[in-house]
Amino acid sequence: MSPDTHRATAAAILPLVGGPDNITSVAHCMTRLRIGLRDRALVQDEALKAVPAVLGVVDDDTYQIVLGPGAVARVTPEFEALVKEGRAGEPQATEPPRPVTAAGLADRGAALKEARKARNATPLKLFLRRVANIFVPLIPALIGCGIIAGLGGVLTNLGWLPAVVPALAAIASGFMSLIAVFVGYNTAKEFGGTAILGGAVAAIIVFPGVAKIDAFGEHLSPGQGGVLGALAAAYLAVRVERLCRRWVPEAVDALVTPTLTVLVAGLATLFGLMFLAGEVSAAIGGFATWLLAHGGAFAGLVLGGLFLPLVMLGLHQALIPIHTTLIEQNGYTVLLPILAMAGAGQVGAAIAVYVRLPRNRSIRTTIRSALPAGFLGVGEPLIYGVSLPLGRPFVTACVGGAAGGAFVGLFNQLGVAFGSTAIGPSGWALFPLLDGGSGMGLTLAIYGGGLAVGYLVGFLATYFFGFTRQMLADLDTDPDPDPAAPSATAEPAKQPALT
């Protein structure tokens, strides 16, 4: 798309979310534009879904508009610019206030009630989302470094360009060697502390000199505790900083607060958190290895089957610390190829919907536009645009994901362990990032076989069990018939049966 197209998309979205004055924050992840709203009642959901570039919407702690990978990174800055321009250009005191109606108040009250209910009833869910926010900004670097590492591995196996391979290794490993610093920086920023202080405390973990320090009767190792230790250290730094801001006099705050924050949190990191986080990280790695070695098929079935609901809730990003820990320990995460099977089941289900509804041009158009992203592992367009609104196809898509996960997990149980050297991509996009100890050919074949199983089972489960007769009767019609075509006597419209 051209820059003008991205700006046009942003311009189409802005008035439908209440205009510039209704926006409190703007951010984006891999696929979604995330907007903080003053008044949820001003958002026009159906009109937003009708914008050509919008693949779906998710109403959560922030209002999330699914635009897809690539597009969201280009539309977001245009949207931010339009918000700033709108605020700068609006007359502040001349515009009369909007009339308040009973219906408007009722809508706003309902929106506030639902928002409060979500905040108060699911503290764990919100905490996991905050943890995910720490790692999401790191995904582009993880992807880039992972692909470069894979390229270096291929060149090594082929014996090509031996002088270039060390350079590629340095490029790929540089970020991973300092990832704890970035995690600490983002943790402090997310939890309301001074970001650079969080990074400074987390940097202790990767400093080579920690090898000279004894804790719990053992020498520490640089990097011990990894990203989990960095997260805990930076969070502790935020708590210490807040305490200092409360009690330290303003005259010496600039000197005393940073010093005490780094000193107290740093000592706690060296003589406690690094050891404890190291034990937790080792336990995570050991459990993942044991789980797939002893119950691989069943574990894969459960993980592949439940991952789509996790994506639907937006909580799949909370798994990033676990993936990152496994990559730090083993060079790859064994979980990601199994979880990627959920997307395969979704694709198979969508194809079955396409086949079962030959007369519904609207749904078939949505599927055609969303399938390419689905094959590349971006599931939100198909989830929110097709399977979830229909109900049953979402469940049968989970069945396909479970079958694909069981296939990949079975080979892990048989001793063919492999994983992804980075996180973020899925579907076909994961092929360049796969690595394992059984040869690249076998690794690619097993992963490709898992995708095929997910596609096939998702298709068959949806084709035979994804629709009731009433659903087919209601849905297999053209909602936008040709106006030139002769029409029979009109019948009263009815709501399609979706379950």
C-alpha positions as CSV (number, residue, x, y, z in Angstrom):
1,M,0.0,0.0,0.0
2,S,1.1,3.6,-0.6
3,P,1.5,6.1,2.2
4,D,-1.7,7.8,1.0
5,T,-3.6,4.6,1.5
6,H,-2.4,4.1,5.0
7,R,-3.3,7.7,5.8
8,A,-6.7,7.2,4.3
9,T,-7.2,4.1,6.5
10,A,-6.3,6.1,9.6
11,A,-8.6,8.9,8.5
12,A,-11.4,6.5,8.1
13,I,-10.9,4.9,11.5
14,L,-10.5,8.1,13.6
15,P,-14.1,9.5,13.4
16,L,-15.5,6.0,14.0
17,V,-13.7,5.8,17.4
18,G,-15.0,9.1,18.6
19,G,-12.5,11.6,17.0
20,P,-9.3,12.9,18.5
21,D,-10.7,14.0,21.8
22,N,-11.8,10.5,22.6
23,I,-8.3,9.0,22.2
24,T,-6.2,8.7,25.4
25,S,-3.4,6.4,24.1
26,V,-2.3,4.8,20.8
27,A,0.0,1.8,20.4
28,H,0.2,-1.3,18.3
29,C,1.4,-4.9,18.4
30,M,2.1,-7.3,15.6
31,T,-1.4,-7.1,14.1
32,R,-3.6,-4.7,16.1
33,L,-3.9,-1.0,16.5
34,R,-4.6,-0.6,20.3
35,I,-6.5,2.6,21.3
36,G,-7.3,3.9,24.8
37,L,-10.7,5.5,24.8
38,R,-12.4,8.1,27.0
39,D,-15.9,7.1,26.1
40,R,-16.5,3.6,24.7
41,A,-20.1,4.5,23.7
42,L,-18.8,6.8,20.9
43,V,-17.3,3.9,19.0
44,Q,-19.2,2.7,15.9
45,D,-18.3,-1.0,15.8
46,E,-20.2,-2.1,12.7
47,A,-18.9,0.9,10.7
48,L,-15.3,0.1,11.7
49,K,-15.7,-3.5,10.6
50,A,-16.9,-2.2,7.2
51,V,-13.6,-0.2,6.6
52,P,-11.8,-2.2,3.9
53,A,-8.5,-2.4,5.7
54,V,-10.0,-3.5,9.0
55,L,-10.0,-7.2,9.6
56,G,-11.8,-7.2,12.9
57,V,-12.1,-5.5,16.3
58,V,-11.5,-6.7,19.8
59,D,-13.0,-4.8,22.8
60,D,-10.7,-5.4,25.8
61,D,-8.8,-3.2,28.3
62,T,-7.9,-1.2,25.1
63,Y,-10.0,-1.1,22.0
64,Q,-8.1,-3.2,19.4
65,I,-8.5,-2.9,15.6
66,V,-7.0,-5.8,13.7
67,L,-5.2,-4.5,10.6
68,G,-2.7,-7.3,10.0
69,P,1.1,-7.5,10.1
70,G,2.9,-4.8,8.2
71,A,-0.2,-2.6,7.7
72,V,-0.6,-1.9,11.4
73,A,3.0,-0.5,11.7
74,R,2.3,1.9,8.9
75,V,-1.2,3.0,9.8
76,T,-0.4,3.6,13.5
77,P,1.9,6.6,12.9
78,E,-0.6,8.1,10.5
79,F,-3.3,7.7,13.0
80,E,-1.2,9.3,15.8
81,A,-0.5,12.2,13.4
82,L,-4.2,12.7,12.7
83,V,-5.0,12.7,16.4
84,K,-2.4,15.4,17.1
85,E,-3.6,17.5,14.1
86,G,-7.2,17.2,15.2
87,R,-6.4,18.3,18.7
88,A,-4.3,21.2,17.5
89,G,-6.8,22.4,15.0
90,E,-10.0,22.1,17.0
91,P,-11.4,25.3,18.6
92,Q,-11.5,24.6,22.3
93,A,-14.3,26.8,23.6
94,T,-16.5,27.7,20.6
95,E,-18.0,24.2,19.9
96,P,-21.3,23.7,21.8
97,P,-21.4,20.6,24.0
98,R,-23.1,17.5,22.8
99,P,-26.6,17.0,24.0
100,V,-26.9,14.4,26.7
101,T,-29.8,11.9,26.2
102,A,-31.1,9.1,28.4
103,A,-30.1,6.6,25.8
104,G,-26.6,8.0,25.6
105,L,-26.2,7.9,29.4
106,A,-27.5,4.3,29.4
107,D,-25.0,3.3,26.8
108,R,-22.1,5.0,28.6
109,G,-23.1,3.5,31.9
110,A,-23.2,0.0,30.3
111,A,-19.8,0.5,28.8
112,L,-18.3,1.7,32.1
113,K,-19.9,-1.1,33.9
114,E,-18.4,-3.7,31.6
115,A,-15.0,-2.0,31.7
116,R,-15.1,-2.0,35.5
117,K,-16.2,-5.6,35.6
118,A,-13.3,-6.6,33.3
119,R,-10.8,-4.7,35.4
120,N,-12.0,-6.0,38.8
121,A,-12.9,-9.6,37.9
122,T,-9.8,-10.7,36.1
123,P,-6.7,-9.3,37.8
124,L,-4.6,-12.2,36.6
125,K,-5.6,-11.6,33.0
126,L,-4.7,-8.0,33.2
127,F,-1.3,-8.8,34.9
128,L,-0.5,-11.2,32.2
129,R,-1.3,-8.6,29.6
130,R,1.2,-6.2,31.3
131,V,3.9,-8.8,31.2
132,A,3.1,-9.4,27.5
133,N,3.5,-5.6,26.9
134,I,7.1,-5.9,28.1
135,F,8.0,-8.4,25.5
136,V,5.9,-7.4,22.5
137,P,8.3,-4.5,21.5
138,L,11.1,-7.1,21.4
139,I,9.5,-9.3,18.8
140,P,10.9,-7.6,15.6
141,A,14.5,-8.0,16.9
142,L,13.8,-11.6,17.9
143,I,12.5,-12.4,14.4
144,G,15.3,-10.7,12.6
145,C,18.0,-12.2,14.7
146,G,16.4,-15.6,14.5
147,I,16.2,-15.6,10.7
148,I,19.9,-14.5,10.6
149,A,20.8,-17.3,12.9
150,G,19.0,-19.8,10.7
151,L,20.7,-18.4,7.7
152,G,24.1,-18.9,9.4
153,G,23.2,-22.5,10.3
154,V,22.3,-23.3,6.7
155,L,25.6,-21.8,5.4
156,T,27.5,-23.8,8.0
157,N,25.8,-27.1,7.1
158,L,26.5,-26.4,3.4
159,G,30.0,-25.3,4.0
160,W,29.4,-22.0,2.1
161,L,30.9,-18.6,2.8
162,P,33.0,-19.6,5.9
163,A,34.3,-16.1,6.3
164,V,30.7,-14.7,6.6
165,V,29.3,-17.2,9.0
166,P,31.1,-15.7,12.1
167,A,29.8,-12.3,11.2
168,L,26.2,-13.6,10.9
169,A,26.6,-15.3,14.3
170,A,27.7,-12.1,15.9
171,I,24.8,-10.2,14.4
172,A,22.3,-12.8,15.5
173,S,23.7,-13.3,19.0
174,G,24.3,-9.7,20.0
175,F,20.7,-8.9,20.8
176,M,20.1,-12.2,22.6
177,S,23.2,-11.6,24.8
178,L,21.7,-8.3,26.0
179,I,18.0,-9.2,25.9
180,A,17.9,-9.0,29.7
181,V,18.7,-5.3,29.5
182,F,15.9,-4.6,27.1
183,V,13.5,-6.6,29.3
184,G,14.5,-4.6,32.4
185,Y,14.1,-1.3,30.5
186,N,10.6,-2.2,29.3
187,T,9.5,-3.7,32.7
188,A,10.3,-0.5,34.5
189,K,8.5,1.5,31.8
190,E,5.4,-0.7,31.9
191,F,5.1,-0.6,35.7
192,G,5.6,3.2,36.0
193,G,9.3,3.5,37.0
194,T,12.3,5.1,35.3
195,A,13.0,2.9,32.4
196,I,16.8,3.4,32.3
197,L,17.1,2.4,36.0
198,G,15.3,-0.9,35.2
199,G,17.7,-1.5,32.4
200,A,20.7,-0.7,34.6
201,V,19.6,-3.2,37.3
202,A,18.9,-5.9,34.7
203,A,22.3,-5.3,33.1
204,I,23.9,-6.8,36.2
205,I,22.6,-10.2,35.2
206,V,24.6,-10.3,31.9
207,F,27.8,-8.6,33.3
208,P,30.7,-11.0,33.1
209,G,32.1,-10.0,36.5
210,V,29.2,-11.7,38.3
211,A,31.2,-14.9,37.9
212,K,33.4,-13.8,40.8
213,I,30.4,-13.5,43.2
214,D,29.1,-16.4,45.4
215,A,25.4,-16.7,46.2
216,F,23.9,-19.6,48.2
217,G,27.4,-21.3,48.2
218,E,27.7,-21.3,44.4
219,H,29.4,-19.1,41.8
220,L,27.0,-17.0,39.8
221,S,27.1,-17.3,36.0
222,P,26.6,-14.4,33.6
223,G,23.1,-14.5,32.3
224,Q,21.8,-16.7,35.1
225,G,18.1,-16.2,35.6
226,G,17.7,-14.8,32.1
227,V,14.7,-12.7,31.1
228,L,12.8,-13.9,34.2
229,G,15.5,-12.6,36.5
230,A,15.6,-9.3,34.5
231,L,11.8,-8.9,34.8
232,A,11.9,-9.5,38.6
233,A,15.0,-7.3,39.1
234,A,13.4,-4.4,37.2
235,Y,10.1,-4.7,39.0
236,L,11.9,-4.6,42.3
237,A,13.7,-1.5,41.1
238,V,10.4,0.2,40.4
239,R,9.1,-0.6,43.9
240,V,12.3,0.7,45.5
241,E,12.2,3.9,43.3
242,R,8.6,4.6,44.3
243,L,9.5,4.2,48.0
244,C,12.4,6.6,47.6
245,R,10.3,9.2,45.7
246,R,7.9,9.2,48.7
247,W,10.5,9.6,51.5
248,V,13.6,11.2,50.0
249,P,13.6,15.1,50.2
250,E,13.3,16.8,46.8
251,A,16.6,18.7,47.3
252,V,18.6,15.4,47.1
253,D,16.1,13.3,45.2
254,A,18.1,13.4,41.9
255,L,21.2,12.0,43.6
256,V,19.8,9.7,46.3
257,T,16.9,8.0,44.5
258,P,18.7,6.6,41.5
259,T,21.6,5.5,43.7
260,L,19.5,3.7,46.3
261,T,17.3,2.1,43.5
262,V,20.3,0.6,41.7
263,L,22.1,-0.4,44.9
264,V,19.2,-2.0,46.7
265,A,17.7,-3.7,43.7
266,G,21.2,-4.7,42.4
267,L,22.2,-6.4,45.7
268,A,18.9,-8.2,45.8
269,T,19.4,-9.4,42.3
270,L,22.9,-10.7,42.9
271,F,22.2,-12.4,46.2
272,G,18.8,-13.7,45.6
273,L,16.9,-13.1,42.3
274,M,19.6,-14.4,39.9
275,F,19.7,-17.7,41.8
276,L,15.9,-18.1,42.2
277,A,15.1,-17.0,38.6
278,G,17.8,-19.4,37.4
279,E,16.1,-22.3,39.2
280,V,12.7,-21.3,37.8
281,S,14.2,-21.0,34.3
282,A,15.8,-24.4,34.6
283,A,12.5,-25.9,35.8
284,I,10.6,-24.4,32.9
285,G,13.1,-25.9,30.4
286,G,13.2,-29.2,32.2
287,F,9.4,-29.5,32.4
288,A,8.9,-28.6,28.7
289,T,11.5,-31.3,27.7
290,W,10.0,-33.9,30.0
291,L,6.4,-33.1,29.0
292,L,7.1,-33.6,25.3
293,A,9.4,-36.6,25.8
294,H,6.9,-38.5,27.9
295,G,3.5,-37.2,26.9
296,G,4.2,-35.6,23.6
297,A,1.1,-36.6,21.6
298,F,-1.3,-35.8,24.5
299,A,0.5,-32.6,25.4
300,G,0.5,-31.5,21.8
301,L,-3.2,-32.2,21.5
302,V,-4.0,-30.1,24.6
303,L,-1.7,-27.2,23.6
304,G,-2.8,-27.1,20.0
305,G,-6.4,-27.4,20.9
306,L,-6.5,-24.6,23.5
307,F,-4.3,-22.1,21.8
308,L,-7.0,-20.5,19.6
309,P,-9.1,-19.5,22.7
310,L,-5.9,-18.0,24.1
311,V,-5.5,-16.0,20.9
312,M,-9.1,-15.0,21.0
313,L,-8.6,-13.5,24.4
314,G,-5.3,-11.8,23.4
315,L,-3.4,-13.7,26.1
316,H,-1.2,-15.7,23.8
317,Q,1.5,-12.9,24.2
318,A,1.9,-13.8,27.8
319,L,3.7,-17.0,26.7
320,I,6.5,-14.9,25.3
321,P,8.6,-15.0,28.5
322,I,8.4,-18.8,28.4
323,H,9.4,-19.0,24.7
324,T,12.3,-16.6,25.3
325,T,13.5,-18.6,28.3
326,L,13.6,-21.8,26.2
327,I,15.4,-20.0,23.4
328,E,18.0,-18.8,25.9
329,Q,18.5,-22.3,27.2
330,N,18.3,-24.5,24.1
331,G,18.6,-22.2,21.2
332,Y,14.9,-22.8,20.2
333,T,11.5,-23.1,21.8
334,V,9.9,-26.5,21.3
335,L,6.4,-25.1,22.1
336,L,6.0,-22.7,19.2
337,P,5.7,-25.3,16.4
338,I,3.0,-27.2,18.4
339,L,1.1,-24.0,19.1
340,A,1.3,-23.0,15.5
341,M,-0.9,-26.0,14.6
342,A,-3.9,-24.0,16.0
343,G,-3.5,-21.7,13.0
344,A,-3.6,-24.7,10.7
345,G,-6.9,-25.9,12.1
346,Q,-8.2,-22.4,11.7
347,V,-7.3,-22.3,8.0
348,G,-8.8,-25.7,7.4
349,A,-12.0,-24.7,9.1
350,A,-12.2,-21.5,7.0
351,I,-11.8,-23.4,3.8
352,A,-14.6,-25.7,4.9
353,V,-16.9,-22.7,5.6
354,Y,-16.0,-21.4,2.1
355,V,-17.1,-24.7,0.5
356,R,-20.2,-25.2,2.6
357,L,-21.6,-21.7,1.9
358,P,-21.3,-21.4,-1.9
359,R,-24.1,-18.7,-2.1
360,N,-22.9,-16.4,0.6
361,R,-20.7,-14.0,-1.3
362,S,-20.0,-11.8,1.7
363,I,-18.5,-14.6,3.9
364,R,-16.6,-16.1,1.0
365,T,-15.1,-12.7,0.2
366,T,-13.9,-12.3,3.8
367,I,-12.3,-15.8,3.7
368,R,-10.5,-15.2,0.4
369,S,-9.0,-11.9,1.8
370,A,-8.0,-13.5,5.1
371,L,-6.6,-16.8,4.0
372,P,-3.2,-15.6,2.9
373,A,-2.6,-14.1,6.3
374,G,-3.9,-17.3,7.8
375,F,-1.4,-19.4,5.9
376,L,1.3,-17.2,7.3
377,G,0.1,-17.7,10.8
378,V,-1.9,-14.5,11.4
379,G,-5.2,-15.9,12.8
380,E,-7.1,-12.9,14.0
381,P,-8.8,-12.0,10.6
382,L,-10.2,-15.6,10.3
383,I,-11.1,-15.8,14.0
384,Y,-13.0,-12.5,14.3
385,G,-14.2,-12.4,10.7
386,V,-15.3,-16.0,10.2
387,S,-15.1,-18.8,12.8
388,L,-15.9,-17.0,16.1
389,P,-19.1,-15.2,14.8
390,L,-20.3,-18.5,13.4
391,G,-19.7,-20.4,16.7
392,R,-19.4,-24.1,15.7
393,P,-16.6,-23.6,13.2
394,F,-14.5,-22.0,16.0
395,V,-14.8,-25.3,18.0
396,T,-14.0,-27.5,15.0
397,A,-11.0,-25.3,14.2
398,C,-9.7,-26.0,17.7
399,V,-10.1,-29.7,16.9
400,G,-7.9,-29.3,13.8
401,G,-5.3,-27.5,15.9
402,A,-5.4,-30.3,18.5
403,A,-4.8,-32.9,15.8
404,G,-1.9,-31.0,14.3
405,G,-0.4,-30.5,17.8
406,A,-0.7,-34.2,18.6
407,F,1.1,-35.0,15.4
408,V,4.1,-32.8,16.1
409,G,4.1,-33.8,19.8
410,L,4.2,-37.4,18.9
411,F,7.5,-37.0,17.1
412,N,8.9,-35.1,20.0
413,Q,7.9,-38.1,22.1
414,L,9.7,-40.4,19.7
415,G,12.9,-38.3,20.1
416,V,12.8,-35.9,17.2
417,A,12.9,-32.7,19.1
418,F,12.9,-29.4,17.3
419,G,11.7,-25.8,17.7
420,S,11.8,-22.2,16.6
421,T,14.8,-20.0,17.0
422,A,12.6,-17.0,17.4
423,I,9.0,-16.0,18.2
424,G,6.4,-14.1,16.3
425,P,6.0,-15.9,13.0
426,S,3.8,-19.0,12.6
427,G,2.3,-21.0,9.8
428,W,4.4,-21.1,6.7
429,A,6.5,-18.2,8.0
430,L,7.9,-20.4,10.7
431,F,9.8,-22.7,8.2
432,P,13.0,-20.5,8.0
433,L,13.2,-20.4,11.9
434,L,13.0,-24.1,12.6
435,D,16.0,-25.9,14.1
436,G,16.6,-29.2,15.8
437,G,19.0,-32.1,16.3
438,S,17.7,-34.5,13.8
439,G,18.5,-32.7,10.5
440,M,16.8,-29.9,8.7
441,G,15.0,-32.2,6.2
442,L,13.3,-34.3,8.9
443,T,12.4,-31.2,10.9
444,L,10.8,-29.4,8.0
445,A,8.9,-32.6,7.0
446,I,7.4,-33.1,10.5
447,Y,6.4,-29.5,10.8
448,G,4.9,-29.6,7.3
449,G,3.1,-32.8,8.1
450,G,1.7,-31.2,11.2
451,L,0.3,-28.3,9.2
452,A,-1.2,-30.7,6.7
453,V,-2.9,-32.7,9.5
454,G,-4.2,-29.5,11.0
455,Y,-5.6,-28.3,7.6
456,L,-7.2,-31.6,6.9
457,V,-8.8,-32.3,10.3
458,G,-9.9,-28.7,10.6
459,F,-11.6,-28.9,7.2
460,L,-13.3,-32.3,7.8
461,A,-14.4,-31.5,11.3
462,T,-16.0,-28.2,10.1
463,Y,-17.4,-29.7,6.9
464,F,-19.3,-32.5,8.8
465,F,-19.9,-31.0,12.2
466,G,-19.5,-27.2,11.8
467,F,-23.1,-26.5,10.8
468,T,-26.6,-27.5,11.8
469,R,-29.2,-27.7,9.1
470,Q,-30.8,-24.5,10.3
471,M,-27.4,-22.7,10.1
472,L,-27.0,-23.8,6.5
473,A,-30.5,-22.7,5.6
474,D,-29.9,-19.3,7.2
475,L,-26.4,-18.7,6.1
476,D,-26.1,-20.2,2.6
477,T,-27.9,-17.3,0.9
478,D,-26.6,-14.2,-0.7
479,P,-27.0,-11.2,1.7
480,D,-26.4,-8.8,-1.2
481,P,-28.3,-10.1,-4.2
482,D,-28.0,-8.6,-7.6
483,P,-30.5,-5.7,-7.7
484,A,-31.2,-6.5,-11.4
485,A,-32.1,-10.1,-10.7
486,P,-35.9,-10.8,-10.3
487,S,-36.9,-11.3,-6.8
488,A,-39.7,-13.3,-5.2
489,T,-42.2,-11.9,-2.7
490,A,-40.2,-10.5,0.2
491,E,-40.3,-12.3,3.5
492,P,-39.7,-10.9,6.9
493,A,-35.9,-10.9,7.8
494,K,-34.8,-13.2,10.6
495,Q,-31.6,-13.5,12.6
496,P,-29.5,-16.4,11.3
497,A,-29.0,-19.3,13.7
498,L,-25.3,-19.4,14.5
499,T,-25.2,-22.3,17.0
